[in-house]
Amino acid sequence: MKKYMLVFALGLLIAGLSSCDDGRIYENTSIVPREGRVLKLSGKFSGIGKWSEGYSVVIAGFNAESDYAVVSKVIPTPDTDGDEVQVLLSGISEEVTEIELCVINRLRKRVVSFQTIDDFTATADTTLMEVGAIDVGMYHTIQQRVFDKTCTACHGGSEKPAAGLVLLSGRSYSYLVNKPSVFVSGLSRVTPNNSKESVLHQILNTNISSNWGIDHSQMITSSTMLTLIDSWIDNGAQE
């Protein structure tokens, strides 16, 4: 009996296979899901390793309505400052309209942007972004975004800079870190690892300088940048 059942089942299987074959030969095709656009970044980076914990130097995609990255990838620290680094960012969705070499915080919020591709509507398989030699260090960023833009008019290269403080690029660090304040007795302009006891923090975050001729607390209103300066101090105030 078992023998007859086996023969019967085999016959049904052969018949089923025959009925599925209509004689035509179909092309062997596969469907590859679209996973987004791709960007290849290359550049010679210095200063990546000097950022404090909580900040990341990244290549990131944003849309025009938000400061929070839609997609991002960390730029690895080169073995030697100035060495070339290449990074591939994939999975860039249609939501992304801008690509930036930037710094983001733990919340993926943009802190500072170094280079940008606006109106990112690439249709090629891979878009190239070459940034050349670039210093993305934490102190270098503070120099460019704070001192150069806000402070050097008074603390520049004149014969008598205000308070004897020079904040020009290449000179500011030696005038700030572990240098005693001429206004606040017993405190330094910047005391590494202690922002609250640094005069730089106090003049930017309190009204301590309101009777010095200019109220410095009104000069930088961005909480993101004020937090960045404090973080730089509290993490050793590296140059």
N, C-alpha and C positions, 0 to 999 in steps of 0.2 A: 504493500500500500504506500509506504513511504517513498518507494522508487517511483511510483506513478505520480505522486504529488510533486516530486522534484522535477520530473520531466515536464509536467504541466506548467510549473512556475518558470522554468527556463524558457519555455515556449512563449509565455506571456512577455517576458523580458525582451526577447528577440523581436517580437512583434511591436512592442512599444518603441524600441530603438529604431526600427524600420519606419514607423509612422512619423517619427520626428525628423527624419532625414528626407528633405524634399529634393535632394539631388544637386542643390546649388552649393558652391563653395564661397563662404563668407570671409572677408578680409579680417585678419586678426587685429582688433583695435582695442585700445584701453583709454579710459577717461582719467585725466590727471586733474585733480581739483585745483582751482586757482587759489593760491595762498597769499596773494598780495605782491606788491612791488619789492624790488631789491635795490639797495644802495651800497656801493663800495667806497669806503673812506680811506684815504691814505694821507699821511703827513709825518713830519718830524717833530715829535712832541717833547717838551720839557716841562717840568713842574707838576706832573700828574700826582706823583707820590707825596706832595707837600700839602695836599688837602686833608683837613681834619675829618674824623669819623662823622658820618651823616651826610656827606656830600660826595657826589660822583661826577667825574668828567665823562660825558656820554655823547653818542650820536643819537638823536631822538627825533621823533615825528610828533608834530602838534597840529591841531586844527586852529583856525583863526579865532575861535571863541573861548579858548582856555589856555591858561599857563601850565596846565598839567599834561605831561607827556602821554600820548596814546601808545607809543611803542618806543623802546630805548635799548641801547646796548652799551655797556661800559667799555671805555677805551682802556686797554691794558697798559700798565706802566712799563715802558721800555727798560731793558737791562741797563742802558746808559742814557742819561738825558740827551735828547737830540736825535736819538735813533729813530728810524722810520718804523711806523706802525700801520698795519692795514686791518680794517674791521669791516665785516660784512653784516649789514642790517637787513633782515628779510622779514616777510610778513607785514609789509607796510600797506595798510588798508586804504580804501578810498576816502575814509574819514580824514586822513592826513593831508594837509595842504602846505605844510612847511617842514623842512628838514633843518635841524640845527646841530652844530657842534656847540655844546653848552654844558653847564653845571646844573644838576638837579639835586634837590634834597630828598630826605627819606620818603616824603609824600609824592615824589616824582614831579614836584613843582619846579619850574624854571627859576633859577637864581640869577644866572648871568649867561648871556649868549655871546659866543665868539665869532662864528660865521653861520650864515643862513642861506638856504635855497628857498626863495619865496615862490609861491604859486607852483608848488610841486605837483606836476601832472604828468609824470614820466610814463611813457608808453613802451620804452625799450625794456628788455629783460632786466638789465642792470644799469643803473645810473652811477656815474663816477663823480666823486667829490674829493678834490685834491686841495688841501689846506696849506701846503708848504711847511716851512719851519715856523712853529708857533709855541710861545710860552703861555701855558695855561695854569701856572702856579697860583696858589691862593694869595700870597702877598702881592704878586705881580698884578693880579686882578684888582685887589684893593687899591693899588697904586693908580691903575688906569681909570677905574670907575669911581673912585672917591677923591683921592688927592689931586690927580691931574685935572679933574673936572671942577672941583669945588674949592680946593685949598691953596693952590699955588699962586693965586693972585696976591695973597698976603704973605704966604710962606714960600716965596719963590727965590729967585737968584739975585735979588737986590742986595745992596750993601748992608741994609738993616732989615732983614725979614722979621716979621712980627714974632715977639717972644724969643728971638734968636733961633727959631725953628725953621729948618729948610725941609720942604716936602717934595722936592723934585725927584724924578726917577733917578735911581742910582745913588741917591744921597739920603733919602728920607729914613731908611732903616737905621742908619747910624745915629740919627738925631732923635729917634723915638725909643728904641728898646733899651731899657735899663738906664735911661738918661733922666736925671732929676728934673722935675717941673720947676719953672721959675715963678709960678703962681701959687702952687699948692705945696706947702712945706711938708717934707717927709714922704712924698709920693713921687714915683717915676711917671714919665709920660706913658710908657707901656711897661708893665711888669708881667713877664711871661707866666702863664698858667693862673693869672689872677686878674680877670677883666675888671671886677668891681673896684679893685684898688689901683686901677690904671686911670690916669687923668684923661687919656683919649676916650675911654668909655664914659667917664663922668661928664665931660663937656658936650658929648654928643647925645647923652640920654637924660641929663638933668639941666637945671638952669644955673649951675655953678658959675658959668662964665657970663652971666647976664650983666655984671658990672665991670667986665673987662674991656668994654668998648664995642663988643659984638657978641650976641648970644648965639653960640655955636649949636645949641640944641635945635635951632630952626634950619640948619644947613643941610642935614640929611634926614629926610622924613620917611624913607623906605624902611619898614620894619625888617624886611628881608636882608637889606644891606647892613643894618645895625646888628642884626643877629650874626651875620657873616663876620663882621669885625670882632665881635665878642668871641666867637668860636675860634677865630685865628689866634687871639690872645690866650684863651683858655687852653689851647692845645700846643702851647710852646712858643708862639709868635715866631715861627720860622721865616727866614728871608726867602 
